[in-house]
């Protein structure tokens, strides 16, 4: 096996094992609608800056979900395929897109979440690392600190194509991925002072 393939294989296996090794934490009583066996469960944490998203595979078969990108042979992992959806008390809606990673001067690989049947994993989402815009506009949304918002997370996942993968990981395109969109349950949060 040549070195680039070996490095990619090690990064993929390490990422998968680290996700599977996480203990299952008691889920919120309500999750978003199940979409083809996948459901998203959003909850707050002790840190008002961080939300916790549990991704559940409620089927009898394994699921592979492309949730973003990896850099530096898997050491930098960014779930860019997650969008934060906000609604304020007046009904104004905004979408938050991840600011990470910033500039990239090297290779990008897909961040693939492997979920065996019945498995789940939790992802921390740092709110300050999202840029919010009004839905359907390019205007950046400004928020009043302390105001309460209904927040949901939307996952949009697709199958990576061979043309967008690096040469040593082209085989990832032949795997069966979960594709589609799923939205979490809403939670109410007070906007942190560090919001952009």
Long-range contacts (C-beta under 8 A, 24 or more apart in sequence): 2-168, 4-166, 4-167, 4-168, 5-168, 5-169, 7-73, 7-168, 8-73, 8-109, 8-166, 8-168, 8-169, 10-73, 10-74, 11-70, 11-73, 11-74, 11-109, 12-74, 12-112, 12-169, 12-172, 14-74, 15-70, 15-74, 15-77, 15-111, 15-112, 16-112, 16-114, 19-113, 19-114, 19-121, 20-114, 20-116, 20-119, 20-121, 22-121, 22-122, 24-120, 25-54, 25-122, 27-54, 27-56, 27-120, 28-54, 28-185, 30-185, 31-56, 31-184, 31-185, 32-152, 32-182, 32-183, 32-184, 32-185, 33-182, 33-183, 34-58, 34-182, 35-180, 35-181, 35-182, 36-178, 36-180, 37-61, 37-63, 37-178, 38-63, 38-65, 38-115, 38-155, 38-178, 38-182, 39-182, 40-153, 40-155, 40-182, 40-183, 40-184, 40-185, 41-184, 41-185, 42-151, 42-152, 42-153, 42-184, 42-185, 42-186, 42-187, 43-187, 44-187, 44-189, 45-124, 48-189, 48-190, 48-192, 49-126, 49-127, 49-128, 49-192, 49-194, 50-124, 50-125, 50-126, 50-127, 51-84, 51-124, 51-125, 51-127, 51-151, 51-153, 51-187, 51-189, 52-122, 52-123, 52-124, 52-125, 53-82, 53-122, 53-123, 53-124, 53-125, 53-153, 53-184, 54-120, 54-121, 54-122, 54-123, 55-113, 55-115, 55-120, 55-121, 55-122, 55-123, 55-155, 56-115, 56-119, 56-120, 57-115, 57-116, 57-117, 57-118, 57-119, 57-120, 58-118, 59-117, 60-117, 60-118, 61-117, 62-114, 62-115, 62-116, 62-117, 63-114, 63-115, 63-178, 64-112, 64-113, 64-114, 64-115, 64-175, 64-176, 64-177, 64-178, 65-112, 65-113, 65-115, 65-155, 65-157, 65-177, 65-178, 66-110, 66-111, 66-112, 66-113, 66-157, 66-158, 66-159, 66-160, 66-177, 67-111, 67-112, 67-113, 67-123, 67-155, 67-157, 68-98, 68-110, 68-111, 69-101, 69-108, 69-109, 69-110, 69-111, 70-108, 70-109, 70-110, 70-111, 71-101, 71-104, 71-106, 71-107, 71-108, 71-109, 72-106, 74-109, 76-101, 77-111, 78-111, 79-111, 79-123, 79-125, 81-155, 81-156, 81-157, 82-123, 82-125, 82-153, 82-154, 82-155, 83-153, 83-154, 83-156, 84-125, 84-127, 84-130, 84-132, 84-151, 84-152, 84-153, 84-154, 85-151, 85-152, 85-153, 85-154, 85-183, 86-132, 86-141, 86-149, 86-150, 86-151, 87-149, 87-150, 87-186, 88-143, 88-147, 88-149, 89-147, 89-148, 92-134, 93-134, 93-135, 94-132, 94-133, 94-134, 94-135, 94-141, 95-132, 95-133, 95-135, 96-127, 96-130, 96-131, 96-132, 97-130, 97-131, 97-133, 98-129, 98-130, 99-129, 99-130, 99-131, 99-196, 100-129, 107-166, 109-165, 109-166, 109-169, 110-160, 110-165, 110-172, 112-172, 112-177, 125-153, 127-192, 127-194, 127-195, 128-192, 128-194, 128-195, 128-196, 130-196, 131-196, 132-195, 132-196, 140-196, 143-191, 143-195, 144-191, 145-191, 145-192, 145-193, 145-195, 146-190, 146-191, 146-193, 147-190, 147-191, 148-188, 148-189, 148-190, 148-191, 149-188, 149-189, 149-190, 149-191, 150-186, 150-187, 150-188, 151-186, 151-187, 151-188, 151-189, 152-183, 152-184, 152-185, 152-186, 152-187, 153-183, 153-184, 154-181, 154-182, 154-183, 154-184, 155-181, 155-182, 155-183, 156-180, 156-181, 157-181
